[in-house]
């Protein structure tokens, strides 16, 4: 916890829990992850997409999971996000 305390003092505007190494196996996320996997499988079977990647992290508590999170893709639609943020601010 020393690392989180040090981070909290050096950068008070961020959540110090994000600096901690997350645990990958949280039992409360298993049903959620399973439903996401089912959705991905059915979507891939429909031939409407070729690749799907999901990365989930609870920013308050730190648990996370990923499904094909290492898949490489061109984030073309993500380029709109910074523009949208700039417009809404």
Secondary structure by P-SEA (a helix, b strand, c coil): caaaaaaaaaccccccccccccccccccaaaaaaaaaaaaaaaaaaccccbbbbbbbccccccccccccccccccccccaaaaaaaaac
